[in-house]
Amino acid sequence: MLGWGFPPNISGGLDTFVGSLFWEYDGRDDVDVELVLPAEFAPDDVPNIHGVPTGDGDVITRIERLSDSFVERAADADVVHTHDWFGYDPGVRAQSTHDAQWMTTFHSLTQDRNLNPPDYELETEQRIVDRADRVVAVSNLTARRTREFYGGDPAVVHNGFQRVEPTGRDVKAELGIDGPMLFFVGRHTHQKGITHLLYAMSKLRRPDVTLVLGGSGHLTAQLKRFAELLDIDDQVVFVGYVPDEELADYYASADAFVSSSLAEPFGMTVVEALSTGTPVVTTECGAAEVIPEECLVRVDAESDSIADGIDEVLAMDGVPPFEERTWGDVADDYVALYEDLLA
């Protein structure tokens, strides 16, 4: 399997997926797994994890260096498993060099991540769909979009639910918030729809509600300026990057979590928030496909709908019990797909 990050060195849901699936495979008798990662993100002294120095340069240059080692390691593999567009060169080379089946998982598409998708990523994702022996999507939503843009017939394997455990720290009190606290965390990019969330705050007509915005990105300065222009800057607290070990306390301290994404193929933050008992307002996301409807307030990716959803979620009394999907369930589903490929 090819990855890019590995917990705790992660930049998103894909890295959490790779780490969780690796540990599930590592404890099974029916799968032998080897994982190739850039050395700077690989854990030390973990058997069957191979860190490859990728040096300086852009992502494409570093992937080419990673690819050589991946293809070499894949010599005895039955299946090579890559992820997203960066897995194309390693995957297709391993497929053509060895007698191995190539599976790739789409955790998001370039159309999800970019307002103007780079031609290189568009062309590469099309090549993956055309060349891979099996394409998998993390949700029905992502599978539908894959068919819409590239054709093919993706299988669907939903991610596992990521549970986080609060320590009891009261973030709300630390920030001096007296009224309801909303929480958002994620990269400050167009994909996350944060401008719609800020505009929704201006429509609440509730000065007692405070939005705590976690994360950072290339839009952070613009978002702060937008909050000032909307005259809600006294209701929005930018807390920057929130370390993983603190996230659970932020979720648990909030009266509601809001996911305002324009495109959310799965939505790890949605299930993390729910695991602490905090109700969630969310736009369309893959996680909603495997969570009972009464656990979420679902909204459209526009400010009026988000504002209505916030009013509704603040009237909720906690989160009803629901059955969690484990990473063991995810591993079972992927092993079944591997066996089907080899058959």
C-alpha positions as CSV (number, residue, x, y, z in Angstrom):
1,M,0.0,0.0,0.0
2,L,1.1,3.5,-0.8
3,G,0.5,6.4,1.6
4,W,1.7,10.0,2.2
5,G,1.2,10.6,5.9
6,F,0.7,8.4,8.9
7,P,-0.7,9.3,12.4
8,P,0.3,11.4,14.1
9,N,1.9,13.0,11.1
10,I,-1.3,13.6,9.1
11,S,-2.7,16.3,6.9
12,G,-6.2,14.9,6.4
13,G,-8.6,12.0,6.3
14,L,-6.6,10.0,3.8
15,D,-3.7,9.7,6.2
16,T,-6.0,8.6,9.0
17,F,-7.4,6.0,6.7
18,V,-4.0,4.6,5.7
19,G,-2.9,4.4,9.4
20,S,-6.1,2.8,10.6
21,L,-6.2,0.3,7.8
22,F,-2.5,-0.6,8.2
23,W,-3.0,-1.5,11.9
24,E,-6.1,-3.6,11.1
25,Y,-4.2,-5.5,8.5
26,D,-1.2,-5.9,10.7
27,G,-3.3,-7.8,13.2
28,R,-4.8,-10.2,10.7
29,D,-3.7,-13.6,9.5
30,D,-5.2,-13.4,6.0
31,V,-3.3,-10.3,4.9
32,D,0.4,-9.5,4.7
33,V,0.8,-5.7,4.3
34,E,3.8,-3.5,3.5
35,L,3.3,0.3,3.5
36,V,5.5,2.7,1.6
37,L,5.6,6.4,2.8
38,P,7.8,9.5,2.4
39,A,10.4,9.1,5.1
40,E,9.6,12.4,6.8
41,F,6.1,11.2,7.7
42,A,6.9,7.5,8.4
43,P,7.0,6.2,12.0
44,D,10.3,4.9,13.2
45,D,10.9,1.2,13.7
46,V,7.5,-0.1,12.7
47,P,7.9,-3.4,10.9
48,N,6.6,-3.4,7.3
49,I,6.5,0.4,7.1
50,H,9.1,1.6,4.7
51,G,10.1,5.3,4.7
52,V,11.5,6.6,1.4
53,P,13.5,9.8,1.3
54,T,11.8,12.0,-1.3
55,G,14.1,15.1,-1.0
56,D,13.3,18.5,-2.3
57,G,11.1,19.6,-5.1
58,D,7.4,19.7,-5.9
59,V,5.0,17.0,-5.1
60,I,5.3,15.4,-8.6
61,T,9.1,15.2,-8.3
62,R,8.9,13.6,-4.9
63,I,6.3,11.1,-6.0
64,E,8.6,10.0,-8.8
65,R,11.3,9.2,-6.2
66,L,8.7,7.4,-4.0
67,S,7.5,5.4,-7.0
68,D,10.9,3.7,-7.6
69,S,10.9,2.2,-4.2
70,F,7.2,1.3,-4.3
71,V,7.6,-0.6,-7.5
72,E,10.6,-2.5,-6.1
73,R,8.7,-3.4,-2.9
74,A,5.7,-4.6,-5.0
75,A,7.7,-7.4,-6.7
76,D,6.0,-10.1,-4.6
77,A,2.7,-8.4,-4.0
78,D,-0.7,-9.9,-5.1
79,V,-2.3,-6.5,-4.9
80,V,-1.0,-2.9,-4.9
81,H,-3.3,-0.4,-3.3
82,T,-2.8,3.4,-3.9
83,H,-4.9,6.5,-3.2
84,D,-6.0,9.5,-5.1
85,W,-4.2,11.1,-8.0
86,F,-0.7,10.8,-6.5
87,G,-0.9,7.0,-6.7
88,Y,-1.1,6.9,-10.5
89,D,2.6,6.6,-11.4
90,P,3.5,4.1,-8.6
91,G,0.3,2.1,-9.3
92,V,0.5,1.8,-13.0
93,R,4.3,1.1,-12.9
94,A,3.8,-1.7,-10.3
95,Q,0.9,-3.1,-12.3
96,S,2.8,-3.2,-15.6
97,T,6.1,-4.4,-14.1
98,H,4.8,-7.2,-11.9
99,D,2.0,-9.7,-11.9
100,A,-0.1,-7.6,-9.4
101,Q,-3.6,-6.3,-9.4
102,W,-3.9,-2.5,-8.9
103,M,-6.6,-1.0,-6.7
104,T,-6.9,2.7,-6.0
105,T,-9.2,4.5,-3.6
106,F,-10.5,8.0,-4.3
107,H,-10.8,9.9,-1.0
108,S,-11.7,13.0,-2.9
109,L,-11.5,14.3,-6.5
110,T,-9.6,17.3,-7.7
111,Q,-13.0,18.9,-8.4
112,D,-13.7,18.6,-4.7
113,R,-10.5,20.3,-3.7
114,N,-10.2,23.0,-6.3
115,L,-12.3,25.8,-7.8
116,N,-10.2,25.5,-11.0
117,P,-8.9,21.9,-11.0
118,P,-5.3,21.6,-12.4
119,D,-5.3,19.9,-15.8
120,Y,-2.6,17.5,-14.6
121,E,-4.8,16.2,-11.8
122,L,-7.8,15.9,-14.1
123,E,-5.9,14.0,-16.7
124,T,-4.3,11.8,-14.0
125,E,-7.6,10.9,-12.4
126,Q,-9.0,9.9,-15.8
127,R,-6.0,7.7,-16.4
128,I,-6.5,6.0,-13.0
129,V,-10.1,5.2,-13.8
130,D,-9.1,3.9,-17.2
131,R,-6.1,1.8,-16.0
132,A,-6.7,0.6,-12.5
133,D,-8.0,-3.0,-12.0
134,R,-10.4,-1.7,-9.4
135,V,-11.5,1.8,-8.3
136,V,-13.0,2.3,-4.9
137,A,-14.7,5.4,-3.5
138,V,-15.2,6.3,0.2
139,S,-18.9,7.2,-0.3
140,N,-21.8,6.9,-2.7
141,L,-21.4,10.6,-3.2
142,T,-17.8,10.2,-4.4
143,A,-18.7,7.2,-6.5
144,R,-21.4,9.2,-8.2
145,R,-19.1,12.1,-8.9
146,T,-16.4,9.7,-10.2
147,R,-18.8,8.2,-12.7
148,E,-20.0,11.7,-13.7
149,F,-16.6,13.1,-14.4
150,Y,-14.6,10.0,-15.5
151,G,-16.9,7.0,-16.1
152,G,-16.0,3.7,-14.6
153,D,-17.9,1.7,-12.0
154,P,-16.4,2.4,-8.5
155,A,-17.0,0.1,-5.6
156,V,-18.0,1.9,-2.4
157,V,-16.3,1.3,1.0
158,H,-17.2,3.8,3.6
159,N,-14.5,4.9,6.1
160,G,-14.5,3.8,9.7
161,F,-15.8,6.1,12.4
162,Q,-13.0,7.9,14.2
163,R,-13.7,8.2,17.9
164,V,-12.0,10.9,20.0
165,E,-12.0,11.0,23.8
166,P,-12.3,14.4,25.7
167,T,-10.1,15.0,28.7
168,G,-12.7,17.2,30.5
169,R,-11.1,20.5,29.5
170,D,-13.7,23.3,29.2
171,V,-12.6,25.2,26.1
172,K,-15.7,27.2,26.1
173,A,-14.9,28.6,29.5
174,E,-11.3,29.2,28.6
175,L,-12.4,31.3,25.6
176,G,-14.8,33.3,27.8
177,I,-17.9,32.2,25.8
178,D,-21.2,32.7,27.7
179,G,-23.8,31.8,25.1
180,P,-23.9,28.9,22.6
181,M,-20.6,27.8,21.0
182,L,-20.3,26.5,17.5
183,F,-17.2,24.8,16.3
184,F,-15.6,24.3,12.9
185,V,-12.2,22.8,12.1
186,G,-10.6,22.2,8.8
187,R,-8.4,23.7,6.1
188,H,-9.2,27.3,5.2
189,T,-9.9,26.6,1.6
190,H,-12.8,27.2,-0.8
191,Q,-13.8,23.5,-0.5
192,K,-14.8,24.0,3.2
193,G,-17.4,26.6,2.4
194,I,-16.4,28.8,5.4
195,T,-17.5,32.0,3.7
196,H,-21.1,30.6,3.6
197,L,-20.8,29.7,7.3
198,L,-19.6,33.3,8.2
199,Y,-22.5,34.8,6.1
200,A,-24.9,32.4,8.0
201,M,-23.6,33.8,11.3
202,S,-24.6,37.3,10.1
203,K,-28.1,36.1,9.4
204,L,-28.7,34.4,12.8
205,R,-29.7,37.7,14.6
206,R,-28.3,36.0,17.7
207,P,-25.4,38.0,19.2
208,D,-25.1,35.3,21.9
209,V,-23.8,32.7,19.5
210,T,-20.0,32.4,19.0
211,L,-18.3,30.5,16.2
212,V,-14.9,29.0,17.0
213,L,-12.9,28.5,13.8
214,G,-10.1,26.0,14.0
215,G,-7.5,25.3,11.3
216,S,-5.7,27.6,8.9
217,G,-4.9,27.9,5.2
218,H,-4.4,30.3,2.3
219,L,-7.9,32.0,3.0
220,T,-7.4,32.7,6.7
221,A,-6.6,36.4,6.3
222,Q,-9.5,36.9,3.8
223,L,-11.9,35.1,6.2
224,K,-10.9,37.4,9.1
225,R,-11.5,40.4,6.8
226,F,-14.9,39.0,5.7
227,A,-16.0,38.6,9.3
228,E,-15.1,42.3,9.9
229,L,-17.0,43.4,6.9
230,L,-20.1,41.4,8.1
231,D,-19.7,43.1,11.5
232,I,-19.5,39.7,13.2
233,D,-15.9,39.7,14.2
234,D,-16.8,39.8,17.9
235,Q,-18.8,36.6,17.4
236,V,-16.0,34.7,15.6
237,V,-12.9,33.3,17.3
238,F,-10.0,32.2,15.1
239,V,-8.0,29.7,17.2
240,G,-5.6,28.5,14.4
241,Y,-4.3,24.9,14.2
242,V,-5.8,22.6,16.8
243,P,-3.5,19.7,17.7
244,D,-5.1,16.2,17.5
245,E,-4.8,15.7,21.2
246,E,-6.9,18.8,21.9
247,L,-9.6,18.3,19.2
248,A,-11.9,16.1,21.4
249,D,-12.2,18.9,24.0
250,Y,-13.1,21.4,21.4
251,Y,-15.8,19.2,20.0
252,A,-17.2,18.3,23.5
253,S,-17.1,21.9,24.6
254,A,-19.2,23.1,21.7
255,D,-23.0,23.1,21.6
256,A,-22.9,22.1,18.0
257,F,-20.3,21.3,15.2
258,V,-20.8,22.8,11.8
259,S,-19.5,21.3,8.6
260,S,-20.2,23.8,5.7
261,S,-18.2,22.1,3.0
262,L,-19.1,22.6,-0.7
263,A,-17.7,19.0,-1.3
264,E,-17.1,16.5,1.6
265,P,-16.4,13.0,0.2
266,F,-16.7,11.5,3.7
267,G,-16.2,13.9,6.6
268,M,-14.1,12.6,9.5
269,T,-14.8,15.7,11.6
270,V,-18.5,14.9,11.4
271,V,-18.1,11.5,13.1
272,E,-15.4,12.8,15.5
273,A,-17.8,15.4,16.7
274,L,-20.7,12.9,17.1
275,S,-18.4,10.6,19.1
276,T,-18.2,13.2,21.8
277,G,-22.0,13.6,21.9
278,T,-22.0,17.0,20.1
279,P,-24.8,17.4,17.5
280,V,-23.8,18.3,14.0
281,V,-25.0,20.6,11.2
282,T,-23.6,19.3,7.9
283,T,-23.9,19.8,4.2
284,E,-23.9,16.7,1.9
285,C,-21.2,14.3,3.0
286,G,-20.3,10.6,2.8
287,A,-20.6,10.1,6.5
288,A,-24.3,11.0,6.4
289,E,-24.8,7.9,4.3
290,V,-24.0,5.6,7.3
291,I,-25.4,7.7,10.2
292,P,-29.1,7.7,11.2
293,E,-30.8,10.8,9.9
294,E,-32.0,11.9,13.3
295,C,-28.3,12.3,14.4
296,L,-27.6,15.1,12.0
297,V,-29.1,18.4,10.8
298,R,-28.6,18.4,7.0
299,V,-28.3,21.6,5.1
300,D,-27.5,23.0,1.7
301,A,-24.2,24.6,1.0
302,E,-25.6,28.2,1.2
303,S,-25.9,30.7,4.0
304,D,-29.7,30.7,4.6
305,S,-29.9,26.9,4.9
306,I,-26.9,26.8,7.2
307,A,-28.4,29.5,9.4
308,D,-31.7,27.6,9.6
309,G,-29.7,24.4,10.4
310,I,-27.8,26.2,13.3
311,D,-31.1,27.3,14.8
312,E,-32.4,23.8,14.6
313,V,-29.3,22.1,16.0
314,L,-29.2,24.4,19.0
315,A,-32.6,23.2,19.9
316,M,-31.5,19.5,19.9
317,D,-31.0,17.6,23.1
318,G,-27.8,15.7,22.5
319,V,-27.2,13.0,19.9
320,P,-29.3,9.8,19.8
321,P,-27.4,6.5,20.1
322,F,-26.1,5.0,16.8
323,E,-24.1,2.1,15.7
324,E,-20.5,3.0,14.8
325,R,-18.7,1.6,11.7
326,T,-15.3,0.2,12.9
327,W,-12.0,0.1,11.0
328,G,-12.3,-3.7,11.3
329,D,-15.5,-3.5,9.2
330,V,-13.5,-1.4,6.6
331,A,-10.7,-4.0,6.6
332,D,-13.2,-6.8,6.0
333,D,-14.7,-5.0,3.1
334,Y,-11.3,-4.3,1.5
335,V,-10.1,-7.9,1.9
336,A,-13.2,-9.1,0.2
337,L,-12.4,-6.7,-2.7
338,Y,-8.8,-8.0,-2.8
339,E,-10.0,-11.6,-2.9
340,D,-12.5,-10.8,-5.6
341,L,-9.8,-9.1,-7.7
342,L,-7.5,-12.2,-7.4
343,A,-10.3,-14.5,-8.2
